Amino acid sequence: MRIVLIGPPGAGKGTQAAALSERLGVPHISTGDLFRDHVTRRTPLGRDAQRYLDTGELVPDTLTGAMVRERLARPDARHGFLLDGFPRTVPQARELATVLAATGAALDAVLELTAPEHVVVARLLSRGRPDDTEEVVRHRQRVYESRTAPLLAHYASILVTVPATGPVEEITARALAGLAEAGVA
């Protein structure tokens, strides 16, 4: 099964990705982890990405897409994956579709974790990171909403939306039930 996980900052994507990856038996692929791995190994893609990361700019879609393409080609992802952090835009969604189509595959579902803004803001502020001020956190929520709305429309036919409030185990159960209802899990 091939699933993309999306949700606002603070929705618990990382926590759910770990739980769902284990339960579904597919690798959790995080673009953040891919960036760190390529930069650490000083691969050509990592060196290119580092230039953008050093200046605080977004890594271009072409570089991110190349890293994702390479990762999806590994044997453990051949029969499925849980992709976290990509795509974030409709052009990236098209890039992912092209990558999958080259192997005769397609996405099975896009799992959207939702939570009220006051919940995700409280979660992020409780982490205690110096860059997680309320103003910054709320700004990131606005950016997420503006960039993700078109992506949700793009994936409307395979979108599974799950409330990401309550205990972690309950959210995982809701996600698995939603995927099962969609015929994926």
C-alpha positions as CSV (number, residue, x, y, z in Angstrom):
1,M,0.0,0.0,0.0
2,R,1.2,3.5,-0.9
3,I,0.1,6.2,1.4
4,V,0.9,9.9,1.8
5,L,0.5,11.4,5.3
6,I,-0.4,15.1,5.5
7,G,-1.5,17.4,8.3
8,P,-0.6,20.7,9.9
9,P,2.5,21.2,12.1
10,G,1.6,19.7,15.5
11,A,-1.0,17.2,14.2
12,G,1.2,14.2,15.2
13,K,2.4,13.1,11.8
14,G,5.7,11.7,13.0
15,T,4.1,9.8,15.9
16,Q,1.3,8.4,13.7
17,A,3.8,7.6,10.9
18,A,5.9,5.4,13.2
19,A,2.8,3.6,14.6
20,L,1.2,3.1,11.2
21,S,4.4,2.0,9.5
22,E,4.8,-0.7,12.1
23,R,1.2,-1.8,12.0
24,L,1.0,-1.8,8.2
25,G,4.4,-3.3,7.6
26,V,5.6,-0.6,5.2
27,P,8.6,1.8,5.6
28,H,8.0,5.3,6.9
29,I,9.7,7.7,4.5
30,S,10.2,11.2,5.8
31,T,11.6,13.9,3.5
32,G,13.3,15.5,6.5
33,D,15.1,12.2,7.2
34,L,16.0,12.0,3.5
35,F,17.5,15.5,3.5
36,R,19.6,14.7,6.7
37,D,20.8,11.4,5.3
38,H,21.9,12.8,2.0
39,V,23.6,15.8,3.7
40,T,25.4,13.6,6.2
41,R,26.6,11.2,3.5
42,R,27.6,14.2,1.3
43,T,25.9,12.7,-1.8
44,P,25.6,15.0,-4.8
45,L,21.9,15.5,-4.0
46,G,22.9,16.3,-0.3
47,R,25.5,18.8,-1.4
48,D,22.9,20.5,-3.6
49,A,20.3,20.5,-0.9
50,Q,22.7,21.9,1.7
51,R,23.1,25.1,-0.2
52,Y,19.4,25.8,0.2
53,L,19.2,24.6,3.8
54,D,22.1,26.8,4.7
55,T,20.3,29.9,3.5
56,G,16.9,28.9,5.0
57,E,15.4,28.5,1.5
58,L,13.1,25.7,0.5
59,V,14.8,22.8,-1.2
60,P,13.5,22.9,-4.9
61,D,10.9,20.4,-6.0
62,T,13.4,18.8,-8.4
63,L,15.9,18.0,-5.7
64,T,13.3,16.8,-3.2
65,G,11.7,14.7,-6.0
66,A,15.0,13.2,-6.9
67,M,15.6,12.1,-3.3
68,V,12.1,10.7,-3.1
69,R,12.5,8.9,-6.4
70,E,15.8,7.3,-5.2
71,R,14.3,6.2,-1.9
72,L,11.1,4.7,-3.4
73,A,13.4,2.6,-5.7
74,R,14.8,0.7,-2.7
75,P,13.6,-2.8,-2.3
76,D,11.8,-2.2,1.1
77,A,9.5,0.4,-0.6
78,R,8.7,-1.7,-3.6
79,H,5.4,-3.0,-2.1
80,G,4.4,0.1,-0.2
81,F,5.4,3.0,1.9
82,L,4.1,5.7,4.2
83,L,5.4,9.0,2.8
84,D,5.6,12.0,5.2
85,G,6.6,15.5,4.0
86,F,6.1,15.0,0.3
87,P,4.2,16.1,-1.6
88,R,3.4,19.5,-0.1
89,T,2.2,21.1,-3.3
90,V,0.3,20.1,-6.4
91,P,3.4,20.2,-8.6
92,Q,5.1,17.9,-6.1
93,A,2.0,15.6,-6.3
94,R,2.4,15.5,-10.0
95,E,6.1,14.6,-9.7
96,L,5.2,11.8,-7.3
97,A,2.5,10.5,-9.7
98,T,5.1,10.4,-12.4
99,V,7.7,8.6,-10.3
100,L,5.1,6.0,-9.3
101,A,3.7,5.6,-12.8
102,A,7.2,4.7,-14.1
103,T,6.9,1.6,-11.9
104,G,3.3,0.9,-12.8
105,A,2.1,2.0,-9.3
106,A,-0.1,4.8,-7.9
107,L,-1.0,6.1,-4.5
108,D,-3.7,4.2,-2.6
109,A,-4.6,6.9,-0.1
110,V,-3.7,10.3,1.3
111,L,-4.2,10.2,5.0
112,E,-5.0,13.7,6.4
113,L,-4.6,14.2,10.1
114,T,-6.7,17.2,11.3
115,A,-6.8,19.0,14.6
116,P,-8.2,22.4,15.7
117,E,-5.7,25.1,15.6
118,H,-5.7,25.7,19.4
119,V,-4.7,22.0,19.9
120,V,-1.8,22.0,17.4
121,V,-0.6,25.4,18.7
122,A,-0.6,24.1,22.3
123,R,1.3,20.9,21.2
124,L,4.0,22.9,19.4
125,L,4.4,25.4,22.2
126,S,4.7,22.6,24.8
127,R,7.8,21.3,22.9
128,G,9.7,24.3,24.3
129,R,11.8,24.9,21.2
130,P,13.1,28.5,21.1
131,D,11.8,29.0,17.5
132,D,8.3,27.8,18.5
133,T,6.8,31.2,19.5
134,E,3.1,31.5,19.3
135,E,3.4,34.0,16.4
136,V,5.7,31.7,14.4
137,V,3.5,28.6,15.1
138,R,0.4,30.4,14.0
139,H,2.1,31.7,10.9
140,R,3.2,28.1,10.0
141,Q,-0.4,27.0,10.4
142,R,-1.5,29.7,7.9
143,V,1.2,28.7,5.4
144,Y,0.2,25.0,5.8
145,E,-3.5,25.9,5.1
146,S,-2.8,28.0,2.1
147,R,-0.4,25.5,0.5
148,T,-2.3,22.4,1.4
149,A,-5.8,23.3,0.4
150,P,-5.1,22.8,-3.4
151,L,-3.3,19.5,-2.5
152,L,-6.4,18.3,-0.7
153,A,-8.6,19.1,-3.7
154,H,-6.1,17.3,-6.0
155,Y,-6.3,14.2,-3.9
156,A,-10.0,14.4,-3.1
157,S,-10.8,10.9,-4.6
158,I,-8.3,9.1,-2.4
159,L,-8.4,11.4,0.7
160,V,-9.0,9.8,4.1
161,T,-9.4,12.4,6.9
162,V,-8.9,11.5,10.5
163,P,-9.3,13.7,13.6
164,A,-5.9,13.8,15.3
165,T,-7.1,14.5,18.9
166,G,-7.1,12.3,21.9
167,P,-4.7,9.5,22.9
168,V,-2.2,8.3,20.3
169,E,-3.6,4.8,20.2
170,E,-7.1,6.2,19.5
171,I,-5.8,8.3,16.6
172,T,-4.0,5.3,15.2
173,A,-7.1,3.1,15.5
174,R,-9.2,5.9,13.7
175,A,-6.5,6.0,10.9
176,L,-6.5,2.3,10.4
177,A,-10.3,2.2,10.4
178,G,-10.4,5.0,7.8
179,L,-7.9,3.3,5.6
180,A,-9.8,0.0,5.9
181,E,-13.0,1.7,5.0
182,A,-11.3,3.2,1.9
183,G,-10.2,-0.4,1.0
184,V,-6.5,0.3,1.7
185,A,-5.6,-1.4,4.9
